[in-house]
Every structure is written in structure tokens, then in C-alpha cells.
């Protein structure tokens, strides 16, 4: 994968996260705050816990930090997959966000 291909895919992922936060805030009682600065999105939950997703450009990875720990993802076969075999990005984000909010949340792209 070229640097440009990585940048396009990683930027698209961060945009999908921002859009999902907006959708969740509009359609549920959960008020999420998604703050984007450059290649990083911070999701702030009503209980003030956070999930941070950021680009790791030199490695062509995306990192996710949640209460559950830190996870690294590479884009493989059309999806962002955990580098240690823990699963697909959105499946893990849904799980961790639901745990941190106390309600089932779905960040999957529409």
C-alpha cells in the first residue's frame, strides 16, 4: 500500500467515526462528543471516559485506545483488522463504546 492509499483509507475511517458519533447523538439519548485534530479523533462519552483513534502514518496503521486497552489495525482485504487477531475495527469499537457508555452503540458505517 502506498502512503497516499493509506492516507485516503485512514481519513475515510476517521470521517466514518465522526459521522457515526453524529448519528448516535441524533438517534439515541447518548450525547457523544467527537473531537478531531489532524489524524486523531477523540470520542468523549457523557461519563467523561474517552476512546481515541489515531493514525500511525509511518506504520500504515490506525490505533485505538479505550478502557479495554490499546489496539493496532492494518487495512487488509478491504477492512481494518487488529494486528494481533482480535478482530475487525468497527466490531471492537462497537464493543468498547458500548461498554464505556453502558448502552449498545453501533458505529458501523451505514
FENHUVEN-V192395 format. One record per backbone hydrogen bond with DSSP energy under -0.5 kcal/mol. NH is the residue of the N-H (numbers start at 0). CO is the residue of the C=O. Records with the same first field share a line. If there is no record, write none. Layout:
# FENHUVEN-V192395
NH: CO ; CO
This chain:
# FENHUVEN-V192395
5: 1
6: 2
7: 3
8: 4
9: 5
10: 6
11: 7
12: 8
13: 9
14: 10
15: 11
16: 12
17: 13
18: 14
19: 15
20: 16
21: 17
22: 18
23: 19
24: 20
25: 21
26: 22
27: 23
30: 28
31: 29
32: 43
33: 31
34: 32 ; 41
35: 33
36: 34 ; 39
39: 36
40: 52
41: 34
42: 40 ; 50
43: 32 ; 41
44: 42 ; 48
47: 44
50: 42
51: 64
52: 40
53: 62
54: 38
55: 60
58: 55
59: 55 ; 56
60: 55
61: 72
62: 53
63: 70
64: 51
65: 68
68: 65
70: 63
72: 61
73: 80
74: 59
75: 73 ; 78
78: 75
80: 73 ; 78
81: 86
82: 71
84: 81
88: 79
91: 87
92: 88
93: 89
94: 90
95: 91
96: 92
97: 93
98: 94
99: 95
100: 96
101: 97
102: 97
106: 104
